[in-house]
Amino acid sequence: MANLKTLGSSVFSRLLTFLLISSFLFFLFDTYQESYGSYKVLQSSLQDKQEEVVLIQNQIDEWNNQIADLDDPEKAELILRKRGYGEPGEVLYRFEVPEPVTPIEETLKSQRNKSLLEFVIDYVVGREGE
């Protein structure tokens, strides 16, 4: 009988030890996985920020070059002419490119499924996009 008690307590203690170790490992790996995911997110965020810093630095360098160009009279004149300034007495002509327009012949030849009245009714009712 004593042998049976020691065997029972031995099995119970081993089972308890196994459960404690397995629960410890489960929570350890669960925490590790969550921490590793956070690490990956932070690493990608860091890489994005470093790329952004490089882009901003390039923009600053470009602006510094433009500021340095203002000291050279010839380059300053080119910059001003690009922006629409000219010398005194000089006449500047500025042309704006119009938006492309569909020719009326093409518009009239296009086939319509609905009449103009149906288009107006659908617009008022709200079925225009259907």
N, C-alpha and C positions, 0 to 999 in steps of 0.2 A: 504494500500500500504506500509506503514511504517512497518507493522507487517510482510509483505512478505519479505522486505529487511533484517530485523533482522533475520528472519528464514533462508534466503539464506546465509547471512554472518555467521550465527551460524553453518549451515551445512558445509559450506566451511571451516571454522576454525576447526571444528571437523575432517573433512576429511584430512585437511592439518596436523593436529596433529597426526592422525592415520598413515598417510604416513610417517611422520618423525620418529615416534616411531618404526614402522615396519621396515623401512630401517636401523635404528640404531641397532635393534635387529638382523636383517639379517647379517649385517657386523660384529657385535659382535660375533655371533655364527660361522660365516665363519672364522674369525680370531682365535677364540677359537679352532676350529677343526684343523686348520693348526698348531697352536701352540702345541696342544696336540699330533699331529702326530710327530712333531719335538721332543717333550719331550720323546715319546716312542722310537724313533730312538736313541736318546742320552742315554737313560736308557739302552737299549740293548748293545750299544757300550761300555758303562761303565762296564757292566757285563762281556763282552768279554775281556776287558782290565784287569779286576780284575782276571779273570781266567788265563790270560796270565802271570800276575805278579806271581800268585801262581806256575805256571809251571816253570817260570824262577827261582823263589826262590828254588824250589825243585832241579833244575839242579845245582844251586850254592852250595846247601848243599851237593849234591852228589860229586861235584868236590872238595869241602873242605874235605870230607871224603877220597877221593882218595889221596889228598895231605897229609893228616895225615897218611895214610897207607904207604907212602914213608919213613916215619921215622922208621917204624918197619922193621928190616932186612928180616924177613921171608916173610912178605907180599910184600916187594919190590922184593924179589927173584921170587915170584910167578908171579908178574906183568911182570917182565922182561922175564921170561920163556914163558909167554903167547905171548909176542911180538917177540919171536924167538931168544932170547939171551940165552947163556949157559955159563958154567964155562970154564976157560981155559983148553984146552986139551979134552974137551967133544965134541963128534960128534953129531950134531943135524940132524935129518932127517925130512924134511917137505914134506908132501904129499898134492897135490891139487886134489880135487875131480873133475873128468872130467864131462863135460856136458853130459846128457843122449843122446844117439844116437839111432835113429830108426834102428832096424836090417834091413839088406839088403833084407832079405827074405820078410819082411813085405812091404818094399818099392816096390819090384818087383811084389808082389801079388796084390797091390792096383790097383783098376780099374781106367782107365783113359778115359776121354771123348774125349780128343783131342790128336793128335800126337805131337811129339816134334817140328816138323816144324810149326804146328799151334800155339803152345805156343810161339815160337820165333817171328812169324809174329804178333801175338797179342801184344807181348811185345814191338816190334818196332813201331807198329801203335799206341799203347796206349790204347788198349781195354782189357788189362790184368785184370782189376778189375771188368769188366762187366760180 
